[in-house]
């Protein structure tokens, strides 16, 4: 069975032998073939220099789906409505029952054309006003479909009814090329060993290489919106004299993630419903034995002014490996390291991923980013924490703050941070903060007069606000729109002017 495209190509070459093609679309319509198929054949012949083609852009009217339906039915909506009206008339409801939505359009247009009227009464009827009609709408649609040009007034009518719309199209003027033939020559693309042996390479025709072709354009990298906002946060921390903590430990054991933070082992956050536990390796014991014992004692019986939690602390529970649930696990390691090397005032921050076994919805993911700031010094008070929070959020462009007492296992006092949202016109929570408890700091070996203040917030929420995204799954995860990543604007935080 012959290949249809080969037949099209053969017929095209026979046609070009005696005549040129002025418009490839007209040629395709005349011969009943798809224009896209014809273009494919032309491009193939162009590579052999068998034809020459000139591309031209044009604009033409195209029928809407509704208009195509009228052409297929051989009657416009108003004509179909006219034909559905019997001599004795018909109620509008019955007419709609017969024609559906076509009756609504047809009735209105028929009334404009004065083809029928609505006779009022106890049962209003649609009656014909004329005996015969001329379906000018259908004639005009058929003319458009055939490529004809209508009077501007007629085009305007069809456009207002959304039956036609303009579309851009391309066509080609085609003539014989410098190597025109009725059949394609067999062109070789590679010189092989067989051709070298039998000498056939001497008479073989090889396909020309286009050394000036640019090839497929390469795409440069694009910064994700989260990375842009992250950069702004990092610049703020650096400007305030903070040092970035190493955060490349996604897998952490429960000791550093929970126990070192004076978080009891019965805490709900340590349940499988909230935390991802590792299966391989399931446990690890990368913690100093002497520090481990101090943490155990603090949990069980207290110390440093605390009575502890009064329970039997389990080493097996502390060894369990998890996906870290917060970057405070990074802070606990850094503070312990500081205590061993000798305390000195410091400012630390971290921005990285954390993992929680939460139900995914438009505002929550099981994987997200946490921003954390930590300041260690002697004599720090709650007033210092409130002051640094005002300065930090001022640099984000947020000046209206409120603080609400809260509970965290590892901070006391603790405060939730609220900001007034001008778009939502209400106060929304933007972060959490507090002063690390002595039960957490002193077992590490830090002096009793050292105070550590800290605060944290998410990276996703401010990014969603800045980029006007209402579903976190559109921002981060496997469903993210890559077009958004390529096209999103530069992030710039609006920092208010100094008073």
C-alpha positions as CSV (number, residue, x, y, z in Angstrom):
1,X,0.0,0.0,0.0
2,X,1.4,3.4,-1.1
3,X,2.4,5.9,1.6
4,X,-0.1,8.9,1.4
5,X,2.6,11.4,2.0
6,X,4.7,9.9,-0.8
7,X,1.7,10.2,-3.1
8,X,1.3,13.9,-2.0
9,X,4.9,14.6,-2.7
10,X,4.8,12.9,-6.1
11,X,1.6,14.9,-7.1
12,X,3.3,18.1,-5.8
13,X,6.4,17.6,-8.0
14,X,4.3,16.8,-11.0
15,X,2.3,20.0,-10.5
16,X,5.5,22.1,-10.0
17,X,7.0,20.7,-13.3
18,X,4.6,22.8,-15.2
19,X,3.4,25.5,-12.8
20,X,4.3,27.4,-9.6
21,X,2.2,27.5,-6.4
22,X,1.2,31.0,-5.4
23,X,-0.4,30.0,-2.1
24,X,0.2,26.7,-0.4
25,X,-3.0,26.9,1.6
26,X,-5.1,27.3,-1.5
27,X,-3.2,24.3,-3.1
28,X,-3.9,22.2,0.0
29,X,-7.6,23.1,0.1
30,X,-8.0,22.4,-3.7
31,X,-6.3,19.0,-3.4
32,X,-8.0,18.0,-0.1
33,X,-4.9,17.7,2.0
34,X,-3.9,19.1,5.4
35,X,-1.7,22.2,5.1
36,X,0.6,21.0,7.9
37,X,1.3,17.8,5.9
38,X,2.1,19.9,2.9
39,X,4.5,22.1,4.9
40,X,6.3,18.9,6.1
41,X,6.8,17.7,2.5
42,X,8.0,21.2,1.4
43,X,10.6,21.3,4.2
44,X,11.9,17.9,3.2
45,X,12.2,19.0,-0.5
46,X,13.8,22.2,0.5
47,X,16.7,20.3,2.2
48,X,17.3,18.7,-1.2
49,X,17.1,22.1,-3.0
50,X,14.4,20.6,-5.2
51,X,12.0,23.4,-4.5
52,X,12.3,27.1,-3.5
53,X,9.7,28.5,-1.1
54,X,8.9,32.0,0.2
55,X,7.1,32.3,3.5
56,X,4.3,34.9,3.9
57,X,2.4,35.8,7.1
58,X,-1.3,36.6,6.7
59,X,-4.4,37.3,8.8
60,X,-7.7,35.6,8.0
61,X,-11.1,35.1,9.5
62,X,-11.8,31.7,11.1
63,X,-15.1,30.2,12.1
64,X,-15.9,29.5,15.8
65,X,-17.1,26.1,16.9
66,X,-20.7,27.4,17.0
67,X,-20.3,28.8,13.4
68,X,-19.0,25.5,12.2
69,X,-22.0,23.8,13.7
70,X,-24.3,26.1,11.6
71,X,-22.4,25.3,8.4
72,X,-22.7,21.5,9.2
73,X,-26.4,21.9,9.9
74,X,-26.8,24.1,6.7
75,X,-28.7,26.6,8.7
76,X,-28.0,29.4,11.1
77,X,-29.5,29.6,14.6
78,X,-32.2,32.0,13.4
79,X,-33.0,29.8,10.4
80,X,-33.2,26.6,12.5
81,X,-35.6,28.5,14.8
82,X,-37.7,29.7,11.9
83,X,-38.0,26.2,10.5
84,X,-39.0,24.8,14.0
85,X,-42.0,27.2,14.2
86,X,-45.2,25.5,12.9
87,X,-47.9,27.5,11.2
88,X,-50.1,27.7,14.4
89,X,-47.1,29.0,16.4
90,X,-45.3,27.5,19.4
91,X,-44.6,28.5,22.9
92,X,-41.1,29.7,23.7
93,X,-40.6,26.9,26.3
94,X,-41.5,24.3,23.7
95,X,-39.2,25.9,21.2
96,X,-36.4,25.7,23.7
97,X,-37.2,22.1,24.4
98,X,-36.8,21.3,20.7
99,X,-33.7,23.3,19.9
100,X,-32.0,23.8,23.3
101,X,-29.6,26.8,23.5
102,X,-29.9,27.3,19.7
103,X,-33.5,28.6,20.3
104,X,-32.3,31.4,22.6
105,X,-29.8,32.7,20.1
106,X,-32.1,32.1,17.1
107,X,-35.2,33.7,18.8
108,X,-33.2,36.9,19.6
109,X,-31.7,37.2,16.1
110,X,-34.9,36.3,14.4
111,X,-36.7,39.0,16.2
112,X,-34.0,41.5,15.0
113,X,-34.5,40.2,11.5
114,X,-38.3,40.6,11.9
115,X,-38.9,37.0,10.9
116,X,-41.3,36.2,13.7
117,X,-43.1,37.8,16.6
118,X,-44.2,36.9,20.1
119,X,-48.0,37.0,20.4
120,X,-49.0,37.7,24.0
121,X,-51.8,36.0,25.9
122,X,-52.4,33.4,28.5
123,X,-50.0,31.2,26.6
124,X,-47.7,33.5,24.6
125,X,-46.7,32.0,21.2
126,X,-43.9,32.6,18.8
127,X,-45.4,33.1,15.3
128,X,-43.8,33.5,11.9
129,X,-44.1,37.0,10.4
130,X,-42.8,36.1,6.9
131,X,-43.4,33.1,4.7
132,X,-39.8,32.7,3.5
133,X,-36.4,33.8,4.6
134,X,-32.9,34.3,3.2
135,X,-30.2,32.9,5.5
136,X,-27.6,35.5,5.0
137,X,-25.7,34.5,8.1
138,X,-25.2,31.0,6.7
139,X,-24.1,32.4,3.3
140,X,-21.6,34.7,4.9
141,X,-20.2,31.9,7.1
142,X,-19.8,29.6,4.0
143,X,-18.1,32.5,2.2
144,X,-15.6,33.0,5.1
145,X,-14.9,29.2,5.2
146,X,-14.1,29.4,1.5
147,X,-11.7,32.2,2.0
148,X,-13.8,35.0,0.5
149,X,-13.8,38.6,1.8
150,X,-17.0,40.1,3.1
151,X,-18.1,43.7,3.4
152,X,-16.8,45.3,6.6
153,X,-20.4,45.7,7.9
154,X,-21.1,42.0,7.4
155,X,-17.8,41.0,9.1
156,X,-18.7,43.2,12.0
157,X,-22.0,41.5,12.5
158,X,-20.4,38.0,12.6
159,X,-17.7,39.2,14.9
160,X,-20.2,40.8,17.4
161,X,-21.9,37.4,17.5
162,X,-18.5,35.8,18.1
163,X,-19.0,33.5,15.1
164,X,-15.7,34.6,13.5
165,X,-12.3,35.7,14.9
166,X,-9.1,36.7,13.3
167,X,-6.2,34.3,13.3
168,X,-2.6,34.5,12.0
169,X,-1.6,32.0,9.4
170,X,1.4,31.3,7.1
171,X,1.5,30.2,3.6
172,X,4.2,29.6,1.0
173,X,4.8,30.5,-2.6
174,X,6.6,27.5,-4.1
175,X,8.5,27.0,-7.4
176,X,11.2,24.7,-8.8
177,X,14.5,24.6,-7.0
178,X,18.0,24.5,-8.4
179,X,18.0,20.7,-8.2
180,X,14.4,20.0,-9.2
181,X,13.6,16.5,-10.1
182,X,10.5,14.3,-10.1
183,X,12.1,11.9,-7.6
184,X,14.3,12.5,-4.5
185,X,17.9,11.5,-5.0
186,X,19.2,9.1,-2.4
187,X,21.5,11.2,-0.2
188,X,23.9,9.7,2.2
189,X,24.6,11.4,5.5
190,X,27.7,9.4,6.6
191,X,30.7,7.8,4.8
192,X,30.9,4.2,5.9
193,X,33.4,1.3,5.6
194,X,31.4,-0.5,2.9
195,X,31.5,2.6,0.7
196,X,35.2,2.9,1.2
197,X,35.7,-0.8,0.2
198,X,33.6,-0.9,-2.9
199,X,34.4,2.6,-4.1
200,X,30.7,3.6,-4.2
201,X,31.6,6.8,-2.3
202,X,33.0,8.3,-5.5
203,X,29.6,8.5,-7.2
204,X,27.3,8.7,-4.1
205,X,25.4,11.9,-3.4
206,X,25.9,13.2,0.2
207,X,23.6,15.4,2.1
208,X,24.9,18.9,2.7
209,X,25.8,19.9,6.2
210,X,24.5,23.3,7.4
211,X,27.5,24.6,9.3
212,X,25.8,28.0,9.8
213,X,22.8,26.5,11.6
214,X,22.5,27.8,15.2
215,X,21.0,24.7,16.6
216,X,18.4,24.5,19.3
217,X,18.7,27.5,21.7
218,X,19.9,26.5,25.1
219,X,18.0,27.7,28.2
220,X,19.8,29.4,31.0
221,X,19.1,28.6,34.6
222,X,16.4,30.4,36.5
223,X,16.2,31.2,40.1
224,X,13.2,29.8,41.9
225,X,11.1,32.4,43.8
226,X,12.1,30.7,47.1
227,X,15.8,31.2,46.3
228,X,15.2,34.9,45.5
229,X,13.4,35.5,48.8
230,X,16.0,33.4,50.6
231,X,18.7,35.7,49.2
232,X,16.9,38.7,50.6
233,X,16.7,37.1,54.1
234,X,20.4,36.2,54.0
235,X,21.4,39.7,53.1
236,X,19.4,41.0,56.1
237,X,21.1,38.6,58.5
238,X,24.5,39.4,57.1
239,X,23.8,43.2,57.4
240,X,22.9,42.6,61.1
241,X,26.2,40.8,61.8
242,X,25.0,37.2,61.8
243,X,27.0,34.2,60.8
244,X,25.4,31.4,58.8
245,X,25.3,27.9,60.4
246,X,26.0,24.7,58.4
247,X,22.6,23.1,57.6
248,X,23.5,20.1,55.3
249,X,22.4,17.5,57.9
250,X,18.9,16.6,56.7
251,X,18.9,13.2,58.6
252,X,19.3,13.8,62.3
253,X,19.0,11.6,65.3
254,X,16.3,12.2,67.9
255,X,18.9,13.2,70.6
256,X,20.0,16.4,68.8
257,X,16.6,17.1,67.3
258,X,14.5,16.6,70.5
259,X,16.4,15.5,73.7
260,X,19.1,18.1,73.6
261,X,16.4,20.7,73.3
262,X,14.8,19.5,76.6
263,X,11.8,18.2,74.6
264,X,10.3,15.2,76.5
265,X,10.2,11.8,74.8
266,X,6.4,11.6,75.3
267,X,5.9,14.9,73.4
268,X,3.3,14.6,70.5
269,X,5.8,16.0,68.0
270,X,7.9,12.8,68.4
271,X,5.0,10.6,67.2
272,X,5.0,9.0,63.8
273,X,2.0,11.1,62.9
274,X,4.3,14.2,63.0
275,X,7.8,13.0,62.3
276,X,9.4,10.9,59.5
277,X,11.5,8.1,61.0
278,X,14.3,6.4,59.1
279,X,14.3,2.7,58.4
280,X,17.9,2.5,57.1
281,X,19.9,3.4,59.2
282,X,17.3,3.2,61.9
283,X,19.5,4.4,64.7
284,X,22.8,6.3,65.4
285,X,24.7,7.3,68.6
286,X,26.7,10.3,67.4
287,X,26.5,12.2,70.7
288,X,29.1,12.7,73.5
289,X,28.5,10.2,76.4
290,X,29.1,12.8,79.2
291,X,26.7,15.3,77.6
292,X,24.2,12.4,77.0
293,X,24.2,11.7,80.8
294,X,23.6,15.3,81.7
295,X,20.7,15.5,79.3
296,X,19.3,12.2,80.7
297,X,19.5,13.5,84.3
298,X,17.9,16.9,83.4
299,X,15.0,15.0,81.8
300,X,14.5,12.6,84.6
301,X,15.2,14.5,87.8
302,X,15.9,18.1,86.7
303,X,18.7,20.4,87.6
304,X,19.7,24.0,86.9
305,X,16.6,25.3,88.8
306,X,14.3,22.7,87.2
307,X,12.5,19.6,88.5
308,X,12.7,17.9,85.1
309,X,9.9,15.7,83.7
310,X,10.1,12.8,86.2
311,X,10.0,9.9,83.7
312,X,12.4,7.1,82.7
313,X,14.4,8.6,79.8
314,X,15.1,6.0,77.0
315,X,18.4,5.9,75.2
316,X,16.8,3.8,72.5
317,X,14.3,6.6,71.8
318,X,17.2,9.2,71.6
319,X,19.1,7.0,69.0
320,X,16.2,6.9,66.5
321,X,17.1,8.6,63.2
322,X,14.6,11.0,61.7
323,X,14.3,13.6,59.0
324,X,14.9,16.8,61.0
325,X,11.7,18.5,62.0
326,X,13.3,22.0,62.6
327,X,16.6,23.7,62.1
328,X,16.8,24.2,65.8
329,X,18.6,20.9,65.7
330,X,21.4,22.7,63.9
331,X,21.3,25.4,66.6
332,X,21.7,22.8,69.3
333,X,24.8,21.3,67.7
334,X,26.3,24.8,67.2
335,X,25.7,25.8,70.8
336,X,27.2,22.6,72.1
337,X,30.3,23.2,69.9
338,X,30.5,26.8,71.2
339,X,30.4,25.5,74.8
340,X,33.3,23.1,74.2
341,X,35.5,25.6,72.4
342,X,34.9,28.3,75.0
343,X,32.0,30.7,75.0
344,X,32.1,34.0,73.1
345,X,29.1,36.2,72.0
346,X,27.8,35.1,68.6
347,X,25.0,35.6,66.2
348,X,23.9,32.7,64.1
349,X,21.2,32.1,61.4
350,X,20.1,29.2,59.2
351,X,17.7,28.8,56.3
352,X,17.1,25.3,55.1
353,X,14.6,22.5,54.6
354,X,12.8,20.7,57.4
355,X,10.4,17.7,57.2
356,X,7.2,17.0,59.1
357,X,4.6,14.3,58.5
358,X,1.7,16.6,57.9
359,X,-1.4,16.4,55.7
360,X,-0.7,18.3,52.5
361,X,-3.1,21.1,51.6
362,X,-3.0,24.6,50.0
363,X,-1.0,26.0,53.0
364,X,1.0,23.0,54.2
365,X,3.6,20.6,52.8
366,X,5.5,17.8,54.4
367,X,8.7,19.5,53.3
368,X,9.3,23.2,53.7
369,X,12.0,25.8,54.7
370,X,12.6,27.3,58.1
371,X,14.4,30.5,58.9
372,X,16.0,30.7,62.3
373,X,18.0,33.5,64.1
374,X,20.0,32.9,67.3
375,X,21.9,35.4,69.5
376,X,24.1,34.3,72.4
377,X,25.5,36.7,74.9
378,X,25.5,37.6,78.6
379,X,22.7,39.7,80.1
380,X,20.2,39.3,77.3
381,X,16.6,39.8,78.3
382,X,13.1,39.6,76.8
383,X,13.4,43.3,76.0
384,X,16.5,42.5,73.8
385,X,14.5,39.8,72.0
386,X,11.5,42.1,71.3
387,X,13.9,44.9,70.1
388,X,15.8,42.6,67.7
389,X,12.5,41.2,66.4
390,X,11.3,44.8,65.6
391,X,14.6,45.6,63.8
392,X,14.6,42.2,61.9
393,X,11.0,42.6,60.7
394,X,11.4,46.3,59.9
395,X,14.1,45.3,57.4
396,X,11.5,42.9,55.9
397,X,9.1,45.9,55.5
398,X,6.9,44.8,58.4
399,X,6.5,47.5,61.1
400,X,3.3,46.5,63.0
401,X,4.1,43.7,65.4
402,X,2.3,42.1,68.3
403,X,3.5,39.4,70.7
404,X,1.5,36.7,72.4
405,X,2.8,34.4,75.2
406,X,3.2,30.8,74.0
407,X,4.7,27.5,75.1
408,X,7.7,25.8,73.6
409,X,9.6,22.9,75.3
410,X,13.0,24.5,74.8
411,X,12.2,28.3,75.3
412,X,10.9,30.2,78.4
413,X,9.5,32.7,78.0
414,X,8.1,32.1,74.5
415,X,6.3,34.4,72.2
416,X,4.3,34.0,69.0
417,X,4.9,36.9,66.6
418,X,1.9,38.6,64.8
419,X,1.9,41.2,62.1
420,X,-0.9,43.3,60.7
421,X,-1.6,42.2,57.1
422,X,-2.9,45.3,55.1
423,X,-4.5,43.2,52.4
424,X,-6.3,40.8,54.7
425,X,-6.9,43.6,57.2
426,X,-6.2,41.4,60.1
427,X,-3.3,40.2,62.4
428,X,-1.6,37.1,61.1
429,X,1.1,34.9,62.8
430,X,4.4,35.4,61.1
431,X,6.8,33.6,63.5
432,X,7.7,32.1,66.9
433,X,10.4,33.2,69.4
434,X,11.8,32.8,72.9
435,X,14.7,32.5,75.2
436,X,16.4,29.1,75.4
437,X,15.8,27.4,78.8
438,X,18.7,26.8,81.2
439,X,17.8,23.0,81.1
440,X,18.9,23.1,77.4
441,X,21.9,25.4,77.7
442,X,23.7,24.5,80.9
443,X,24.0,20.7,80.2
444,X,25.9,21.7,77.1
445,X,28.5,23.4,79.3
446,X,27.5,27.0,78.7
447,X,28.0,29.4,81.7
448,X,24.9,30.0,83.8
449,X,24.9,33.8,83.0
450,X,24.8,33.2,79.2
451,X,21.4,33.8,77.6
452,X,20.4,32.7,74.1
453,X,17.4,34.4,72.3
454,X,16.0,32.9,69.1
455,X,13.2,33.2,66.6
456,X,12.0,31.4,63.6
457,X,9.6,31.7,60.7
458,X,8.9,29.9,57.4
459,X,10.3,30.9,54.0
460,X,7.3,29.8,52.0
461,X,4.7,32.1,53.6
462,X,6.5,35.4,52.9
463,X,7.3,34.2,49.4
464,X,3.6,33.4,48.7
465,X,2.7,36.8,49.9
466,X,5.3,38.6,47.9
467,X,4.5,36.7,44.7
468,X,0.7,36.6,45.3
469,X,0.5,32.8,45.3
470,X,-2.4,31.3,47.3
471,X,-1.5,27.6,47.0
472,X,1.8,26.4,48.3
473,X,1.8,23.5,45.9
474,X,2.1,26.0,43.0
475,X,5.3,27.3,44.7
476,X,7.2,24.2,45.9
477,X,7.0,20.5,45.1
478,X,6.4,18.3,42.1
479,X,3.4,20.2,40.9
480,X,5.2,23.5,40.6
481,X,4.6,25.5,37.4
482,X,8.0,25.8,35.6
483,X,6.7,28.7,33.7
484,X,6.3,30.6,37.0
485,X,10.0,29.8,37.8
486,X,11.1,31.2,34.4
487,X,8.9,34.3,34.3
488,X,8.7,35.4,38.0
489,X,10.1,38.9,38.7
490,X,13.0,39.9,40.9
491,X,12.3,39.9,44.6
492,X,12.7,43.2,46.4
493,X,11.6,43.7,49.9
494,X,9.9,47.1,50.5
495,X,11.8,48.4,53.5
496,X,10.1,51.5,55.0
497,X,12.0,54.8,55.1
498,X,13.5,55.9,58.4
499,X,11.3,58.1,60.5
